[in-house]
Amino acid sequence: MGVGLDWGTILVVALTYLSALFAIAHWADRREAAGRSVIASPTIFALSLAVYCTTWTFYGSVGRAATLGIGFLPVYLGPTLLMLLAPLLLRKVLRIAKAQRITSIADFLASRYGHSPLLGGLVALTATVGVTPYIALQLKAVAVSFDALTGGGLEASPAPFLDQGFLIAAVMALFAIVFGARQIDAAEHHPGLVAAIALESLVKLVAFLAVGIFVVWGLHGGLDNLFSAASAVPDLARLFGGDIALEGAASGVWVTTTILSAAAMLCLPRQFQVMVIESVDERQLDRAVWLFPLYLLLINLFVLPVALSGLLTFGGRVDPDLFVVALPLHGGAEWLALLAFLGGLSAAAGMIVVETVALSTMLCNNLVVPVLLRVRPAVLARSADPAPVLLMVRRVAIVAILLFGYGYYRLAGSAYALVSIGLISFAAVAQFAPALIGGLHWRGATRRGAIAGVAAGTLVWAYTLLLPSFARSGWLPASFIADGPWSIAALRPYALFGLEGWDPLAHALFWSALANIGAYVGLSLFDRPGAVERAQAAAFVDVFEPTPAAMPPISPADWRNAASVGDLARVVARFLGLQRAEQAFAGADPDEPAGPERLRLAERLLAGAIGGASARVALASSVSAGAVEAAELLRMLDETSDVIAHSRQLELKTAELERATDALRAANEQLTELDRLKDEFLSTVTHELRTPLTSIRALSEILHDDRELEPEQRQEFLAVIIKESERLTRLINQVLDMAKIEAGALDWRIERIDPAALLAQAVAATEALFLERGIALSVDIPGNLPPVRGDEDRVIQVVVNLLSNAAKFTPTGGRTRLEAKPDGDMLRIAVIDSGPGVLPKDRDIVFERFRQAGDMLTGKPAGTGLGLAIAKRIIEHLGGRIGVEDATAGLSAESGKGAAFWFTLPFVGPHSAQPFNAKSEA
């Protein structure tokens, strides 16, 4: 590496940058106060999600790529896959959080499972313990990058805590307190915090891209030169070949890491904070679903090239986690190394601040407040305004969390690479995923099942990942990993119950998921949820369903001695201020009973400040000295929740009944229409059958009775009988054809057809009709048409039908034209007449069974109305289309508007875009 920079210079630049973040945050808070919020921007929201990219991304991904090549990618595939599910999963979480005034992921889970204080406290404690290594990761990354820049930094200082890790922890604690713990209502937004995180996301992206461009083109003259040099070294060639990342146990790591990273994107407290709590509109997700994956792509664009360059340049002399800083120093670009340090500092600062704000809210609302309300209520009762007490709790929690993170960094952080530390935390928060995802979609999931699942999974995680990290750091005996506790081989944390040969992360995920999901599902199946659990399950699972307009009233006798409006107003005022309380209960008589609606309102308002579970306890403890006992008030809250659950179920059943009624109504209307069509069809068929039969019978009787009839007259009568018999045969054949088509029993002969010859046969079969009616028939058929595929007899039947209809509707002296021409990969055949045409409203129904369009000249046209219906089914079976439009070309305007009936057939061979799938039956 090049010569290190002066640590004083670095410290001044870092403090100047952090001061700029303070200024940006202050500016954003002032704009929010002025009603011009910056966090309403979808772009700011998407950039704030990039708090996911910590020093793990900025430094650790290069270190992982130096070992596994493209094996660093699963950490980013998981969040990308999760964003693809945003319309189904994340939008639902956002909708629930706003409706329930959720303050954290612990509050989310506690609220889903009946406002359970125990579950909320368990999640808060697990998250704090699980994320502590992740905070240590940030402190370690800043410390080692500082050392890389200075060649030693402050480590030699005699002061026990005067090192860069402690200093960055102190500055981040100050930032988190100032911009993340200034208001008691944790459900409200932190615009200054979000704006600073968005800016940090841009800084770390620009810094990493700048380093990547310098390394590739400044040090190696381009990607080709870099990869050529790396390919000459066999060990390096394997890195960008991909084999090393997918072989053996590494393939299992891909799956494990992808699952863990997807779960972490949803369950990490900081991600839940920026993605759910800080969101002002769920429509912001529409941009985030593509902008956030794009950000992940850009910030990882140069990871592998930087890793290869570092290995080529330093070999094994420099920790790969430090290549991002070491390479610019080696190339003499100290300013770029300083920019890279600021990028890493941004990545660390963003994570630490948001994580500590989220964790402090969870610890305050889900651990400290419930304990104070139940064990030491006098602490809050003595204070007319408990808000300062709660804010102090959160601020102390922020400092304590950072101290724990710093302690882990000093005790165990040196034993792991950056990525390994992060994966320990990912596995911890993944224990929330089954209860969270299951609670969104499974009504039967219960509080006991969720508690058992999270507890079991966390214990297995601690045993298989957390405790071994202390053993590897020397704080536990090394035999704990090698031999298991008390030398019990079956309890080895990396080979539990004999499961050997697995990567430690995959091994831990398997056992923790088995314990977590098994306990969660098992207990839920055999458990019976209470009224509040049922109400909350309905509120979460059916959040997109219409909300009942009003709850059925609870008996007034139940509320005769309940808390008054004034009681609830005083409770809300103590936690949220007098102004909020007056707004909530404006216009109500303070002495009247509160009623279920106002009690639920007070609970919802308090939930935004101290969490759902604590809000219930606060209500009960604060008004118990009045007209109602705490137990009675809690019973009424449960009863109200039960009423809401039953009301929601009633609403859902009513909606289902309405949908079923609409379906039955539509089916009845369809049956009525079919019945009408059937009657009309029978009437038409009877009429059509009677007409030729009457002619045949009358003429046959004349021939039978009058033996002396003139031969010419006899021949004329016989000709009429034959013609009417043919008409009768056609009618019967049409009815039989339609019956066969409907039954799928019509025989088909699919073959290559010469369209010119086929159309010539159809013209010959109908030419006499046109001559008889004095209609001019013209034919426009090119002689070089390619063959089509179809059933020759059926296609002739269609053309004959269309020509016969044209002869029927075209007036004497009119014109009809048959034309054929290619239309892409189809042959288009049209019969154009100069008749009255078909009205636009009738162009769909003429192809339906038993339906005919009226003839403006003759009234109801002759026929059954089956010819065009049969033609439509034949053409569609052969892969074509059929329709009718106005005749606009080739006919004189005075001859009438005219109709053009057309259909298409697929060409055979190279003219066909797709191979024709011949069928033997319909």
Secondary structure as UniProt FT lines:
FT   HELIX           7..33
FT   TURN            34..35
FT   TURN            39..40
FT   HELIX           42..48
FT   HELIX           49..52
FT   HELIX           56..60
FT   HELIX           61..68
FT   HELIX           69..72
FT   HELIX           74..84
FT   TURN            85..89
FT   HELIX           90..100
FT   HELIX           105..112
FT   TURN            113..114
FT   HELIX           117..150
FT   TURN            153..156
FT   TURN            160..161
FT   HELIX           164..180
FT   TURN            186..187
FT   HELIX           191..213
FT   HELIX           214..219
FT   HELIX           223..231
FT   HELIX           234..241
FT   HELIX           243..246
FT   HELIX           249..267
FT   HELIX           269..272
FT   HELIX           273..277
FT   HELIX           282..284
FT   HELIX           285..299
FT   TURN            300..302
FT   HELIX           303..314
FT   TURN            315..316
FT   HELIX           320..322
FT   HELIX           323..330
FT   TURN            331..332
FT   HELIX           334..363
FT   HELIX           364..368
FT   HELIX           369..374
FT   HELIX           377..381
FT   HELIX           387..411
FT   HELIX           413..415
FT   HELIX           418..429
FT   HELIX           430..432
FT   HELIX           433..441
FT   TURN            443..444
FT   HELIX           447..461
FT   HELIX           462..466
FT   HELIX           467..472
FT   TURN            473..474
FT   HELIX           479..482
FT   HELIX           485..487
FT   HELIX           489..491
FT   TURN            493..494
FT   HELIX           496..498
FT   HELIX           504..525
FT   HELIX           531..541
FT   TURN            542..544
FT   HELIX           556..559
FT   TURN            560..561
FT   HELIX           565..576
FT   HELIX           578..584
FT   TURN            585..587
FT   TURN            590..591
FT   HELIX           595..610
FT   HELIX           612..623
FT   TURN            624..627
FT   HELIX           630..705
FT   TURN            707..708
FT   HELIX           711..743
FT   STRAND          751..753
FT   HELIX           755..773
FT   STRAND          776..780
FT   TURN            783..784
FT   STRAND          788..790
FT   HELIX           792..809
FT   TURN            812..813
FT   STRAND          815..823
FT   TURN            824..825
FT   STRAND          826..833
FT   HELIX           840..842
FT   TURN            843..844
FT   HELIX           845..847
FT   TURN            849..850
FT   TURN            856..858
FT   HELIX           867..877
FT   TURN            878..879
FT   STRAND          882..886
FT   HELIX           893..895
FT   STRAND          899..907
FT   HELIX           909..911
//
